Structures are given as C-alpha cells and as structure tokens.
Amino acid sequence: MLKIIALIILVIPGIIAGVGIKLMRDSIFGIVIDPFTYTALQFFAGLIMTALGIWFIGGYLLYRERKNKRAQERFMKQTKKSGED
C-alpha cells in the first residue's frame, strides 16, 4: 500500500511537469489555451509548472538516496561533530 502511495506522489508532479511542457510548446506555436490570454503568460506558467514538477521529483529521489546511503558523498548532508562549532 505504501509503494502505491509513493508512486502516486511521484506521478502527480510528473503529470504537472508534462502539462507544463505542453503549455510551453503550445505557446511557441501560437496556440492559446482557454484560461490564458497571452502566449507569454502561458509560456511562463508552463515553465513554472515544469520546474516545480522536476524539482519535486528530484528532491524526492535525493531524499530516498540519502536515506539509503547511496547518494554521492557531495550530496550527503554534512553533520557537525560534537566538539566543533
């Protein structure tokens, strides 16, 4: 059950990113979708949707890799030792 929930959590931002790419493509070809009035506004909304979707998926994968200690050393969180300030 938890794996299904995790899959859904990853699929939703993927769909949002895909819609963002579609909005950017449509604005480049001059196709205005209904809620937007200008192609520049549509392109900007698509860019934000794409960036947020990719950012969420990347953050989730980095979190999982850190938890399983499979991330590269430069991506692991730096921990302070008890004697250092």
N, CA, C and O atoms as CSV, one atom per row, in Angstrom:
chain,resi,resn,atom,element,x,y,z
A,1,MET,N,N,0.819,-1.202,0.000
A,1,MET,CA,C,0.000,0.000,0.000
A,1,MET,C,C,0.861,1.263,0.000
A,1,MET,O,O,0.542,2.243,-0.674
A,2,LEU,N,N,1.963,1.229,0.770
A,2,LEU,CA,C,2.827,2.406,0.830
A,2,LEU,C,C,3.526,2.662,-0.498
A,2,LEU,O,O,3.765,3.814,-0.862
A,3,LYS,N,N,3.856,1.594,-1.226
A,3,LYS,CA,C,4.504,1.781,-2.524
A,3,LYS,C,C,3.547,2.399,-3.539
A,3,LYS,O,O,3.968,3.165,-4.406
A,4,ILE,N,N,2.275,2.071,-3.435
A,4,ILE,CA,C,1.281,2.663,-4.327
A,4,ILE,C,C,1.136,4.157,-4.025
A,4,ILE,O,O,1.046,4.972,-4.944
A,5,ILE,N,N,1.115,4.508,-2.755
A,5,ILE,CA,C,1.024,5.925,-2.372
A,5,ILE,C,C,2.258,6.680,-2.842
A,5,ILE,O,O,2.151,7.804,-3.331
A,6,ALA,N,N,3.441,6.064,-2.694
A,6,ALA,CA,C,4.674,6.704,-3.161
A,6,ALA,C,C,4.647,6.889,-4.676
A,6,ALA,O,O,5.109,7.910,-5.185
A,7,LEU,N,N,4.117,5.921,-5.387
A,7,LEU,CA,C,4.009,6.039,-6.838
A,7,LEU,C,C,3.072,7.174,-7.231
A,7,LEU,O,O,3.372,7.939,-8.148
A,8,ILE,N,N,1.951,7.283,-6.549
A,8,ILE,CA,C,1.006,8.361,-6.831
A,8,ILE,C,C,1.636,9.717,-6.536
A,8,ILE,O,O,1.435,10.681,-7.275
A,9,ILE,N,N,2.404,9.781,-5.442
A,9,ILE,CA,C,3.079,11.035,-5.088
A,9,ILE,C,C,4.063,11.436,-6.174
A,9,ILE,O,O,4.267,12.630,-6.393
A,10,LEU,N,N,4.676,10.489,-6.856
A,10,LEU,CA,C,5.608,10.816,-7.930
A,10,LEU,C,C,4.922,11.035,-9.274
A,10,LEU,O,O,5.427,11.788,-10.107
A,11,VAL,N,N,3.787,10.394,-9.497
A,11,VAL,CA,C,3.106,10.522,-10.788
A,11,VAL,C,C,2.454,11.906,-10.927
A,11,VAL,O,O,2.466,12.488,-12.011
A,12,ILE,N,N,1.895,12.425,-9.848
A,12,ILE,CA,C,1.206,13.721,-9.931
A,12,ILE,C,C,2.156,14.845,-10.348
A,12,ILE,O,O,1.809,15.587,-11.266
A,13,PRO,N,N,3.336,15.021,-9.735
A,13,PRO,CA,C,4.252,16.061,-10.224
A,13,PRO,C,C,4.748,15.775,-11.640
A,13,PRO,O,O,5.034,16.707,-12.391
A,14,GLY,N,N,4.853,14.495,-12.015
A,14,GLY,CA,C,5.235,14.167,-13.389
A,14,GLY,C,C,4.190,14.618,-14.389
A,14,GLY,O,O,4.523,15.114,-15.466
A,15,ILE,N,N,2.935,14.447,-14.038
A,15,ILE,CA,C,1.847,14.916,-14.910
A,15,ILE,C,C,1.853,16.444,-14.982
A,15,ILE,O,O,1.655,17.018,-16.053
A,16,ILE,N,N,2.078,17.097,-13.847
A,16,ILE,CA,C,2.134,18.565,-13.833
A,16,ILE,C,C,3.268,19.059,-14.718
A,16,ILE,O,O,3.096,20.021,-15.467
A,17,ALA,N,N,4.433,18.405,-14.638
A,17,ALA,CA,C,5.560,18.790,-15.491
A,17,ALA,C,C,5.232,18.566,-16.964
A,17,ALA,O,O,5.596,19.380,-17.813
A,18,GLY,N,N,4.549,17.472,-17.267
A,18,GLY,CA,C,4.159,17.197,-18.651
A,18,GLY,C,C,3.185,18.227,-19.195
A,18,GLY,O,O,3.294,18.635,-20.351
A,19,VAL,N,N,2.239,18.648,-18.374
A,19,VAL,CA,C,1.299,19.696,-18.790
A,19,VAL,C,C,2.042,21.009,-18.996
A,19,VAL,O,O,1.725,21.771,-19.909
A,20,GLY,N,N,3.036,21.272,-18.140
A,20,GLY,CA,C,3.837,22.483,-18.305
A,20,GLY,C,C,4.603,22.484,-19.616
A,20,GLY,O,O,4.699,23.517,-20.278
A,21,ILE,N,N,5.151,21.334,-19.998
A,21,ILE,CA,C,5.853,21.237,-21.284
A,21,ILE,C,C,4.881,21.449,-22.434
A,21,ILE,O,O,5.226,22.091,-23.426
A,22,LYS,N,N,3.666,20.916,-22.311
A,22,LYS,CA,C,2.662,21.106,-23.352
A,22,LYS,C,C,2.270,22.571,-23.483
A,22,LYS,O,O,2.103,23.079,-24.592
A,23,LEU,N,N,2.123,23.257,-22.329
A,23,LEU,CA,C,1.782,24.683,-22.381
A,23,LEU,C,C,2.888,25.497,-23.053
A,23,LEU,O,O,2.609,26.406,-23.834
A,24,MET,N,N,4.139,25.169,-22.746
A,24,MET,CA,C,5.247,25.888,-23.373
A,24,MET,C,C,5.292,25.610,-24.873
A,24,MET,O,O,5.521,26.524,-25.665
A,25,ARG,N,N,5.079,24.370,-25.264
A,25,ARG,CA,C,5.078,24.027,-26.686
A,25,ARG,C,C,3.961,24.745,-27.429
A,25,ARG,O,O,4.174,25.279,-28.517
A,26,ASP,N,N,2.764,24.757,-26.837
A,26,ASP,CA,C,1.639,25.422,-27.480
A,26,ASP,C,C,1.880,26.929,-27.609
A,26,ASP,O,O,1.495,27.532,-28.611
A,27,SER,N,N,2.506,27.531,-26.616
A,27,SER,CA,C,2.749,28.975,-26.704
A,27,SER,C,C,3.800,29.291,-27.753
A,27,SER,O,O,3.743,30.353,-28.372
A,28,ILE,N,N,4.766,28.394,-27.973
A,28,ILE,CA,C,5.762,28.619,-29.025
A,28,ILE,C,C,5.102,28.577,-30.394
A,28,ILE,O,O,5.464,29.348,-31.282
A,29,PHE,N,N,4.132,27.678,-30.573
A,29,PHE,CA,C,3.439,27.575,-31.857
A,29,PHE,C,C,2.241,28.518,-31.967
A,29,PHE,O,O,1.530,28.492,-32.972
A,30,GLY,N,N,2.008,29.348,-30.953
A,30,GLY,CA,C,0.960,30.358,-31.015
A,30,GLY,C,C,-0.433,29.857,-30.690
A,30,GLY,O,O,-1.413,30.511,-31.048
A,31,ILE,N,N,-0.553,28.734,-30.034
A,31,ILE,CA,C,-1.858,28.193,-29.650
A,31,ILE,C,C,-2.138,28.625,-28.217
A,31,ILE,O,O,-1.411,28.249,-27.299
A,32,VAL,N,N,-3.185,29.410,-28.026
A,32,VAL,CA,C,-3.526,29.900,-26.692
A,32,VAL,C,C,-4.600,29.002,-26.095
A,32,VAL,O,O,-5.663,28.811,-26.685
A,33,ILE,N,N,-4.309,28.453,-24.917
A,33,ILE,CA,C,-5.261,27.610,-24.204
A,33,ILE,C,C,-6.212,28.533,-23.442
A,33,ILE,O,O,-5.839,29.656,-23.103
A,34,ASP,N,N,-7.425,28.076,-23.170
A,34,ASP,CA,C,-8.528,28.911,-22.683
A,34,ASP,C,C,-8.240,29.792,-21.457
A,34,ASP,O,O,-8.547,30.982,-21.529
A,35,PRO,N,N,-7.676,29.309,-20.341
A,35,PRO,CA,C,-7.577,30.219,-19.192
A,35,PRO,C,C,-6.542,31.335,-19.382
A,35,PRO,O,O,-6.544,32.299,-18.616
A,36,PHE,N,N,-5.667,31.229,-20.372
A,36,PHE,CA,C,-4.634,32.238,-20.592
A,36,PHE,C,C,-5.045,33.167,-21.719
A,36,PHE,O,O,-5.709,32.755,-22.670
A,37,THR,N,N,-4.642,34.427,-21.603
A,37,THR,CA,C,-4.982,35.396,-22.637
A,37,THR,C,C,-3.806,35.723,-23.537
A,37,THR,O,O,-4.004,36.142,-24.677
A,38,TYR,N,N,-2.588,35.541,-23.052
A,38,TYR,CA,C,-1.381,35.842,-23.816
A,38,TYR,C,C,-0.485,34.610,-23.861
A,38,TYR,O,O,-0.439,33.824,-22.915
A,39,THR,N,N,0.220,34.457,-24.968
A,39,THR,CA,C,1.113,33.308,-25.081
A,39,THR,C,C,2.297,33.430,-24.116
A,39,THR,O,O,2.803,32.415,-23.636
A,40,ALA,N,N,2.741,34.647,-23.828
A,40,ALA,CA,C,3.854,34.815,-22.890
A,40,ALA,C,C,3.453,34.362,-21.483
A,40,ALA,O,O,4.241,33.726,-20.784
A,41,LEU,N,N,2.244,34.687,-21.079
A,41,LEU,CA,C,1.744,34.257,-19.774
A,41,LEU,C,C,1.608,32.736,-19.732
A,41,LEU,O,O,1.922,32.107,-18.721
A,42,GLN,N,N,1.148,32.160,-20.814
A,42,GLN,CA,C,1.014,30.707,-20.901
A,42,GLN,C,C,2.383,30.044,-20.842
A,42,GLN,O,O,2.546,29.026,-20.169
A,43,PHE,N,N,3.374,30.607,-21.540
A,43,PHE,CA,C,4.720,30.039,-21.506
A,43,PHE,C,C,5.316,30.114,-20.111
A,43,PHE,O,O,5.941,29.159,-19.651
A,44,PHE,N,N,5.128,31.244,-19.432
A,44,PHE,CA,C,5.663,31.416,-18.082
A,44,PHE,C,C,5.012,30.437,-17.106
A,44,PHE,O,O,5.696,29.860,-16.260
A,45,ALA,N,N,3.701,30.247,-17.217
A,45,ALA,CA,C,3.004,29.284,-16.355
A,45,ALA,C,C,3.508,27.866,-16.630
A,45,ALA,O,O,3.705,27.091,-15.694
A,46,GLY,N,N,3.716,27.522,-17.887
A,46,GLY,CA,C,4.252,26.210,-18.236
A,46,GLY,C,C,5.669,26.008,-17.719
A,46,GLY,O,O,6.025,24.914,-17.282
A,47,LEU,N,N,6.473,27.057,-17.768
A,47,LEU,CA,C,7.837,26.980,-17.262
A,47,LEU,C,C,7.853,26.733,-15.762
A,47,LEU,O,O,8.635,25.920,-15.269
A,48,ILE,N,N,6.991,27.433,-15.038
A,48,ILE,CA,C,6.907,27.247,-13.591
A,48,ILE,C,C,6.410,25.841,-13.258
A,48,ILE,O,O,6.943,25.195,-12.355
A,49,MET,N,N,5.397,25.364,-13.975
A,49,MET,CA,C,4.873,24.020,-13.716
A,49,MET,C,C,5.929,22.952,-13.989
A,49,MET,O,O,6.059,21.995,-13.226
A,50,THR,N,N,6.682,23.115,-15.075
A,50,THR,CA,C,7.730,22.156,-15.401
A,50,THR,C,C,8.829,22.163,-14.348
A,50,THR,O,O,9.270,21.107,-13.894
A,51,ALA,N,N,9.269,23.356,-13.963
A,51,ALA,CA,C,10.341,23.460,-12.972
A,51,ALA,C,C,9.920,22.878,-11.625
A,51,ALA,O,O,10.699,22.167,-10.989
A,52,LEU,N,N,8.707,23.169,-11.191
A,52,LEU,CA,C,8.244,22.645,-9.905
A,52,LEU,C,C,8.088,21.123,-9.934
A,52,LEU,O,O,8.418,20.452,-8.956
A,53,GLY,N,N,7.597,20.580,-11.031
A,53,GLY,CA,C,7.452,19.131,-11.140
A,53,GLY,C,C,8.792,18.415,-11.110
A,53,GLY,O,O,8.949,17.416,-10.409
A,54,ILE,N,N,9.756,18.919,-11.866
A,54,ILE,CA,C,11.089,18.313,-11.883
A,54,ILE,C,C,11.773,18.492,-10.538
A,54,ILE,O,O,12.459,17.584,-10.069
A,55,TRP,N,N,11.595,19.654,-9.909
A,55,TRP,CA,C,12.207,19.924,-8.606
A,55,TRP,C,C,11.669,18.957,-7.547
A,55,TRP,O,O,12.434,18.440,-6.732
A,56,PHE,N,N,10.381,18.718,-7.559
A,56,PHE,CA,C,9.786,17.804,-6.573
A,56,PHE,C,C,10.283,16.385,-6.766
A,56,PHE,O,O,10.647,15.721,-5.795
A,57,ILE,N,N,10.305,15.912,-7.994
A,57,ILE,CA,C,10.766,14.550,-8.262
A,57,ILE,C,C,12.240,14.409,-7.909
A,57,ILE,O,O,12.639,13.413,-7.306
A,58,GLY,N,N,13.051,15.392,-8.278
A,58,GLY,CA,C,14.473,15.348,-7.944
A,58,GLY,C,C,14.715,15.369,-6.451
A,58,GLY,O,O,15.580,14.646,-5.955
A,59,GLY,N,N,13.966,16.184,-5.724
A,59,GLY,CA,C,14.098,16.238,-4.275
A,59,GLY,C,C,13.700,14.936,-3.617
A,59,GLY,O,O,14.338,14.499,-2.659
A,60,TYR,N,N,12.647,14.311,-4.126
A,60,TYR,CA,C,12.207,13.024,-3.582
A,60,TYR,C,C,13.276,11.952,-3.801
A,60,TYR,O,O,13.578,11.173,-2.897
A,61,LEU,N,N,13.843,11.920,-5.004
A,61,LEU,CA,C,14.870,10.919,-5.286
A,61,LEU,C,C,16.127,11.151,-4.454
A,61,LEU,O,O,16.740,10.198,-3.975
A,62,LEU,N,N,16.511,12.412,-4.282
A,62,LEU,CA,C,17.682,12.709,-3.461
A,62,LEU,C,C,17.439,12.315,-2.004
A,62,LEU,O,O,18.329,11.768,-1.353
A,63,TYR,N,N,16.248,12.587,-1.496
A,63,TYR,CA,C,15.902,12.199,-0.124
A,63,TYR,C,C,15.996,10.686,0.050
A,63,TYR,O,O,16.539,10.202,1.043
A,64,ARG,N,N,15.466,9.946,-0.917
A,64,ARG,CA,C,15.480,8.489,-0.831
A,64,ARG,C,C,16.904,7.940,-0.910
A,64,ARG,O,O,17.254,7.005,-0.189
A,65,GLU,N,N,17.724,8.522,-1.788
A,65,GLU,CA,C,19.100,8.059,-1.914
A,65,GLU,C,C,19.911,8.382,-0.666
A,65,GLU,O,O,20.757,7.587,-0.256
A,66,ARG,N,N,19.662,9.540,-0.055
A,66,ARG,CA,C,20.359,9.871,1.192
A,66,ARG,C,C,19.959,8.905,2.303
A,66,ARG,O,O,20.798,8.468,3.090
A,67,LYS,N,N,18.680,8.580,2.356
A,67,LYS,CA,C,18.178,7.687,3.399
A,67,LYS,C,C,18.810,6.305,3.276
A,67,LYS,O,O,19.128,5.679,4.287
A,68,ASN,N,N,18.992,5.832,2.068
A,68,ASN,CA,C,19.579,4.513,1.836
A,68,ASN,C,C,21.098,4.556,1.722
A,68,ASN,O,O,21.734,3.535,1.460
A,69,LYS,N,N,21.679,5.743,1.918
A,69,LYS,CA,C,23.127,5.947,1.867
A,69,LYS,C,C,23.724,5.514,0.526
A,69,LYS,O,O,24.796,4.910,0.480
A,70,ARG,N,N,23.023,5.827,-0.556
A,70,ARG,CA,C,23.510,5.510,-1.890
A,70,ARG,C,C,23.870,6.754,-2.691
A,70,ARG,O,O,24.339,6.648,-3.824
A,71,ALA,N,N,23.653,7.938,-2.110
A,71,ALA,CA,C,23.975,9.169,-2.816
A,71,ALA,C,C,25.480,9.398,-2.770
A,71,ALA,O,O,26.172,8.868,-1.901
A,72,GLN,N,N,25.981,10.192,-3.715
A,72,GLN,CA,C,27.395,10.527,-3.695
A,72,GLN,C,C,27.708,11.338,-2.444
A,72,GLN,O,O,26.826,11.954,-1.846
A,73,GLU,N,N,28.974,11.323,-2.064
A,73,GLU,CA,C,29.368,11.975,-0.820
A,73,GLU,C,C,29.077,13.473,-0.835
A,73,GLU,O,O,28.747,14.041,0.206
A,74,ARG,N,N,29.191,14.117,-1.977
A,74,ARG,CA,C,28.936,15.569,-2.025
A,74,ARG,C,C,27.461,15.909,-1.821
A,74,ARG,O,O,27.133,17.048,-1.487
A,75,PHE,N,N,26.563,14.935,-2.016
A,75,PHE,CA,C,25.141,15.175,-1.804
A,75,PHE,C,C,24.659,14.761,-0.420
A,75,PHE,O,O,23.522,15.050,-0.046
A,76,MET,N,N,25.507,14.095,0.334
A,76,MET,CA,C,25.131,13.702,1.686
A,76,MET,C,C,25.158,14.929,2.582
A,76,MET,O,O,25.978,15.828,2.396
A,77,LYS,N,N,24.257,14.960,3.555
A,77,LYS,CA,C,24.207,16.097,4.481
A,77,LYS,C,C,25.453,16.103,5.355
A,77,LYS,O,O,25.902,15.065,5.840
A,78,GLN,N,N,25.999,17.303,5.541
A,78,GLN,CA,C,27.162,17.445,6.408
A,78,GLN,C,C,26.689,17.483,7.855
A,78,GLN,O,O,25.813,18.275,8.203
A,79,THR,N,N,27.257,16.644,8.687
A,79,THR,CA,C,26.883,16.622,10.091
A,79,THR,C,C,28.003,17.236,10.915
A,79,THR,O,O,29.180,16.982,10.659
A,80,LYS,N,N,27.639,18.043,11.904
A,80,LYS,CA,C,28.630,18.639,12.799
A,80,LYS,C,C,29.038,17.619,13.835
A,80,LYS,O,O,28.212,16.864,14.347
A,81,LYS,N,N,30.318,17.607,14.135
A,81,LYS,CA,C,30.786,16.752,15.212
A,81,LYS,C,C,30.570,17.493,16.525
A,81,LYS,O,O,30.494,18.721,16.531
A,82,SER,N,N,30.470,16.782,17.618
A,82,SER,CA,C,30.087,17.382,18.895
A,82,SER,C,C,31.098,18.413,19.399
A,82,SER,O,O,30.704,19.332,20.116
A,83,GLY,N,N,32.376,18.299,19.058
A,83,GLY,CA,C,33.374,19.229,19.564
A,83,GLY,C,C,33.562,20.464,18.697
A,83,GLY,O,O,34.235,21.405,19.119
A,84,GLU,N,N,32.980,20.490,17.480
A,84,GLU,CA,C,33.185,21.606,16.553
A,84,GLU,C,C,32.057,22.606,16.632
A,84,GLU,O,O,30.915,22.250,16.922
A,85,ASP,N,N,32.380,23.862,16.371
A,85,ASP,CA,C,31.358,24.930,16.320
A,85,ASP,C,C,31.283,25.543,14.960
A,85,ASP,O,O,30.483,26.451,14.735
